[in-house]
Amino acid sequence: KAPKVALTAIMRKLVILANALLRDQRPWVNFPS
């Protein structure tokens, strides 16, 4: 399995999450790190 594919999927998920938080105007609280 290509690691680039997994990395792309993770980045896409993070971008979608960030966009959702910004759209909802939510503070970055309890962000899973």
All heavy atoms as a GROMACS GRO file, in nm:
protein
  262
    1LYS      N    1   0.085  -0.120   0.000
    1LYS     CA    2   0.000   0.000   0.000
    1LYS      C    3   0.088   0.125   0.000
    1LYS      O    4   0.184   0.132   0.075
    1LYS     CB    5  -0.090   0.001   0.124
    1LYS     CG    6  -0.189  -0.117   0.124
    1LYS     CD    7  -0.275  -0.113   0.249
    1LYS     CE    8  -0.372  -0.231   0.251
    1LYS     NZ    9  -0.455  -0.231   0.371
    2ALA      N   10   0.055   0.218  -0.082
    2ALA     CA   11   0.136   0.339  -0.091
    2ALA      C   12   0.109   0.432   0.027
    2ALA      O   13  -0.005   0.464   0.056
    2ALA     CB   14   0.107   0.411  -0.222
    3PRO      N   15   0.214   0.472   0.098
    3PRO     CA   16   0.195   0.563   0.212
    3PRO      C   17   0.140   0.698   0.169
    3PRO      O   18   0.076   0.767   0.248
    3PRO     CB   19   0.336   0.580   0.269
    3PRO     CG   20   0.427   0.499   0.186
    3PRO     CD   21   0.351   0.433   0.074
    4LYS      N   22   0.166   0.735   0.043
    4LYS     CA   23   0.118   0.865  -0.006
    4LYS      C   24  -0.035   0.869  -0.006
    4LYS      O   25  -0.096   0.971   0.023
    4LYS     CB   26   0.172   0.889  -0.147
    4LYS     CG   27   0.136   1.027  -0.198
    4LYS     CD   28   0.193   1.049  -0.337
    4LYS     CE   29   0.346   1.046  -0.335
    4LYS     NZ   30   0.402   1.073  -0.467
    5VAL      N   31  -0.096   0.754  -0.036
    5VAL     CA   32  -0.242   0.748  -0.039
    5VAL      C   33  -0.298   0.769   0.101
    5VAL      O   34  -0.394   0.843   0.121
    5VAL     CB   35  -0.288   0.612  -0.094
    5VAL    CG1   36  -0.441   0.602  -0.087
    5VAL    CG2   37  -0.240   0.594  -0.237
    6ALA      N   38  -0.237   0.704   0.200
    6ALA     CA   39  -0.282   0.718   0.338
    6ALA      C   40  -0.263   0.862   0.385
    6ALA      O   41  -0.350   0.919   0.450
    6ALA     CB   42  -0.206   0.623   0.428
    7LEU      N   43  -0.148   0.920   0.351
    7LEU     CA   44  -0.119   1.058   0.392
    7LEU      C   45  -0.220   1.154   0.330
    7LEU      O   46  -0.269   1.245   0.396
    7LEU     CB   47   0.022   1.095   0.346
    7LEU     CG   48   0.065   1.236   0.388
    7LEU    CD1   49   0.062   1.251   0.539
    7LEU    CD2   50   0.205   1.266   0.335
    8THR      N   51  -0.253   1.131   0.204
    8THR     CA   52  -0.351   1.217   0.137
    8THR      C   53  -0.487   1.207   0.204
    8THR      O   54  -0.556   1.307   0.224
    8THR     CB   55  -0.364   1.176  -0.011
    8THR    OG1   56  -0.236   1.187  -0.074
    8THR    CG2   57  -0.462   1.265  -0.083
    9ALA      N   58  -0.526   1.085   0.243
    9ALA     CA   59  -0.655   1.064   0.308
    9ALA      C   60  -0.659   1.136   0.442
    9ALA      O   61  -0.759   1.199   0.478
    9ALA     CB   62  -0.680   0.916   0.327
   10ILE      N   63  -0.548   1.128   0.517
   10ILE     CA   64  -0.541   1.195   0.648
   10ILE      C   65  -0.548   1.346   0.632
   10ILE      O   66  -0.623   1.414   0.702
   10ILE     CB   67  -0.412   1.155   0.722
   10ILE    CG1   68  -0.416   1.005   0.754
   10ILE    CG2   69  -0.395   1.238   0.849
   10ILE    CD1   70  -0.286   0.954   0.813
   11MET      N   71  -0.473   1.398   0.537
   11MET     CA   72  -0.472   1.543   0.514
   11MET      C   73  -0.610   1.591   0.473
   11MET      O   74  -0.658   1.694   0.518
   11MET     CB   75  -0.371   1.578   0.405
   11MET     CG   76  -0.227   1.561   0.451
   11MET     SD   77  -0.183   1.667   0.589
   11MET     CE   78  -0.204   1.826   0.511
   12ARG      N   79  -0.677   1.512   0.387
   12ARG     CA   80  -0.810   1.550   0.341
   12ARG      C   81  -0.908   1.554   0.458
   12ARG      O   82  -0.989   1.644   0.471
   12ARG     CB   83  -0.858   1.451   0.235
   12ARG     CG   84  -0.993   1.488   0.177
   12ARG     CD   85  -1.032   1.386   0.070
   12ARG     NE   86  -0.933   1.385  -0.039
   12ARG     CZ   87  -0.903   1.275  -0.108
   12ARG    NH1   88  -0.961   1.162  -0.080
   12ARG    NH2   89  -0.814   1.283  -0.204
   13LYS      N   90  -0.896   1.454   0.547
   13LYS     CA   91  -0.985   1.449   0.663
   13LYS      C   92  -0.961   1.568   0.755
   13LYS      O   93  -1.055   1.629   0.806
   13LYS     CB   94  -0.962   1.319   0.739
   13LYS     CG   95  -1.059   1.300   0.855
   13LYS     CD   96  -1.041   1.166   0.920
   13LYS     CE   97  -1.076   1.053   0.824
   13LYS     NZ   98  -1.067   0.922   0.889
   14LEU      N   99  -0.833   1.606   0.772
   14LEU     CA  100  -0.801   1.720   0.857
   14LEU      C  101  -0.853   1.850   0.796
   14LEU      O  102  -0.904   1.936   0.868
   14LEU     CB  103  -0.649   1.728   0.877
   14LEU     CG  104  -0.590   1.619   0.965
   14LEU    CD1  105  -0.439   1.632   0.972
   14LEU    CD2  106  -0.650   1.623   1.105
   15VAL      N  107  -0.842   1.861   0.666
   15VAL     CA  108  -0.890   1.982   0.598
   15VAL      C  109  -1.041   1.994   0.612
   15VAL      O  110  -1.094   2.101   0.640
   15VAL     CB  111  -0.850   1.980   0.450
   15VAL    CG1  112  -0.922   2.090   0.373
   15VAL    CG2  113  -0.698   1.996   0.437
   16ILE      N  114  -1.111   1.882   0.594
   16ILE     CA  115  -1.257   1.882   0.606
   16ILE      C  116  -1.297   1.918   0.749
   16ILE      O  117  -1.389   1.996   0.771
   16ILE     CB  118  -1.314   1.744   0.567
   16ILE    CG1  119  -1.291   1.720   0.419
   16ILE    CG2  120  -1.463   1.738   0.601
   16ILE    CD1  121  -1.332   1.580   0.375
   17LEU      N  122  -1.224   1.862   0.847
   17LEU     CA  123  -1.254   1.892   0.987
   17LEU      C  124  -1.231   2.040   1.016
   17LEU      O  125  -1.314   2.106   1.079
   17LEU     CB  126  -1.164   1.808   1.078
   17LEU     CG  127  -1.178   1.838   1.227
   17LEU    CD1  128  -1.321   1.811   1.273
   17LEU    CD2  129  -1.081   1.753   1.308
   18ALA      N  130  -1.120   2.095   0.967
   18ALA     CA  131  -1.089   2.236   0.990
   18ALA      C  132  -1.194   2.326   0.926
   18ALA      O  133  -1.239   2.423   0.986
   18ALA     CB  134  -0.950   2.267   0.935
   19ASN      N  135  -1.235   2.291   0.805
   19ASN     CA  136  -1.337   2.371   0.736
   19ASN      C  137  -1.469   2.367   0.811
   19ASN      O  138  -1.539   2.468   0.820
   19ASN     CB  139  -1.356   2.318   0.593
   19ASN     CG  140  -1.241   2.358   0.504
   19ASN    OD1  141  -1.171   2.454   0.531
   19ASN    ND2  142  -1.220   2.284   0.397
   20ALA      N  143  -1.503   2.252   0.864
   20ALA     CA  144  -1.629   2.238   0.939
   20ALA      C  145  -1.624   2.323   1.066
   20ALA      O  146  -1.721   2.391   1.100
   20ALA     CB  147  -1.654   2.092   0.974
   21LEU      N  148  -1.510   2.319   1.136
   21LEU     CA  149  -1.497   2.398   1.259
   21LEU      C  150  -1.504   2.547   1.229
   21LEU      O  151  -1.570   2.623   1.300
   21LEU     CB  152  -1.365   2.364   1.329
   21LEU     CG  153  -1.359   2.222   1.386
   21LEU    CD1  154  -1.221   2.195   1.443
   21LEU    CD2  155  -1.464   2.204   1.495
   22LEU      N  156  -1.437   2.589   1.123
   22LEU     CA  157  -1.437   2.732   1.087
   22LEU      C  158  -1.576   2.776   1.044
   22LEU      O  159  -1.620   2.886   1.076
   22LEU     CB  160  -1.337   2.756   0.974
   22LEU     CG  161  -1.191   2.742   1.016
   22LEU    CD1  162  -1.101   2.755   0.895
   22LEU    CD2  163  -1.156   2.845   1.122
   23ARG      N  164  -1.645   2.689   0.972
   23ARG     CA  165  -1.780   2.722   0.924
   23ARG      C  166  -1.876   2.738   1.042
   23ARG      O  167  -1.961   2.825   1.043
   23ARG     CB  168  -1.829   2.611   0.831
   23ARG     CG  169  -1.968   2.641   0.776
   23ARG     CD  170  -2.020   2.520   0.700
   23ARG     NE  171  -2.033   2.406   0.790
   23ARG     CZ  172  -2.006   2.280   0.756
   23ARG    NH1  173  -1.961   2.253   0.636
   23ARG    NH2  174  -2.022   2.184   0.842
   24ASP      N  175  -1.859   2.650   1.142
   24ASP     CA  176  -1.948   2.655   1.259
   24ASP      C  177  -1.900   2.756   1.362
   24ASP      O  178  -1.964   2.774   1.464
   24ASP     CB  179  -1.957   2.516   1.324
   24ASP     CG  180  -2.021   2.416   1.228
   24ASP    OD1  181  -2.089   2.459   1.134
   24ASP    OD2  182  -2.003   2.296   1.249
   25GLN      N  183  -1.785   2.819   1.334
   25GLN     CA  184  -1.729   2.917   1.426
   25GLN      C  185  -1.708   2.857   1.565
   25GLN      O  186  -1.739   2.918   1.665
   25GLN     CB  187  -1.821   3.039   1.436
   25GLN     CG  188  -1.829   3.119   1.307
   25GLN     CD  189  -1.695   3.177   1.267
   25GLN    OE1  190  -1.620   3.222   1.353
   25GLN    NE2  191  -1.664   3.177   1.141
   26ARG      N  192  -1.657   2.734   1.568
   26ARG     CA  193  -1.629   2.668   1.696
   26ARG      C  194  -1.485   2.693   1.736
   26ARG      O  195  -1.396   2.695   1.652
   26ARG     CB  196  -1.650   2.517   1.684
   26ARG     CG  197  -1.797   2.479   1.662
   26ARG     CD  198  -1.808   2.329   1.650
   26ARG     NE  199  -1.945   2.287   1.622
   26ARG     CZ  200  -1.978   2.159   1.598
   26ARG    NH1  201  -1.886   2.068   1.594
   26ARG    NH2  202  -2.104   2.128   1.574
   27PRO      N  203  -1.462   2.710   1.865
   27PRO     CA  204  -1.323   2.725   1.913
   27PRO      C  205  -1.251   2.590   1.908
   27PRO      O  206  -1.315   2.485   1.911
   27PRO     CB  207  -1.341   2.771   2.058
   27PRO     CG  208  -1.476   2.720   2.099
   27PRO     CD  209  -1.560   2.723   1.973
   28TRP      N  210  -1.118   2.594   1.899
   28TRP     CA  211  -1.041   2.471   1.894
   28TRP      C  212  -1.026   2.414   2.034
   28TRP      O  213  -0.923   2.425   2.098
   28TRP     CB  214  -0.904   2.496   1.832
   28TRP     CG  215  -0.915   2.530   1.687
   28TRP    CD1  216  -0.945   2.651   1.633
   28TRP    CD2  217  -0.900   2.440   1.577
   28TRP    NE1  218  -0.948   2.641   1.496
   28TRP    CE2  219  -0.921   2.515   1.459
   28TRP    CE3  220  -0.870   2.302   1.568
   28TRP    CZ2  221  -0.912   2.456   1.333
   28TRP    CZ3  222  -0.862   2.246   1.442
   28TRP    CH2  223  -0.883   2.321   1.327
   29VAL      N  224  -1.135   2.354   2.083
   29VAL     CA  225  -1.135   2.296   2.218
   29VAL      C  226  -1.149   2.144   2.206
   29VAL      O  227  -1.221   2.094   2.122
   29VAL     CB  228  -1.251   2.352   2.301
   29VAL    CG1  229  -1.242   2.308   2.446
   29VAL    CG2  230  -1.252   2.504   2.292
   30ASN      N  231  -1.076   2.074   2.293
   30ASN     CA  232  -1.081   1.927   2.294
   30ASN      C  233  -1.044   1.870   2.158
   30ASN      O  234  -1.102   1.774   2.112
   30ASN     CB  235  -1.222   1.878   2.332
   30ASN     CG  236  -1.256   1.917   2.476
   30ASN    OD1  237  -1.166   1.936   2.556
   30ASN    ND2  238  -1.383   1.931   2.506
   31PHE      N  239  -0.946   1.932   2.095
   31PHE     CA  240  -0.902   1.881   1.965
   31PHE      C  241  -0.816   1.757   1.984
   31PHE      O  242  -0.717   1.762   2.056
   31PHE     CB  243  -0.821   1.989   1.891
   31PHE     CG  244  -0.786   1.947   1.750
   31PHE    CD1  245  -0.879   1.955   1.648
   31PHE    CD2  246  -0.659   1.900   1.722
   31PHE    CE1  247  -0.846   1.918   1.520
   31PHE    CE2  248  -0.626   1.863   1.593
   31PHE     CZ  249  -0.719   1.872   1.492
   32PRO      N  250  -0.856   1.644   1.927
   32PRO     CA  251  -0.780   1.519   1.944
   32PRO      C  252  -0.641   1.529   1.882
   32PRO      O  253  -0.628   1.541   1.762
   32PRO     CB  254  -0.865   1.416   1.872
   32PRO     CG  255  -0.948   1.494   1.776
   32PRO     CD  256  -0.971   1.628   1.840
   33SER      N  257  -0.541   1.524   1.964
   33SER     CA  258  -0.404   1.529   1.916
   33SER      C  259  -0.333   1.399   1.947
   33SER      O  260  -0.310   1.318   1.864
   33SER     CB  261  -0.328   1.642   1.984
   33SER     OG  262  -0.330   1.622   2.122
   0.00000   0.00000   0.00000
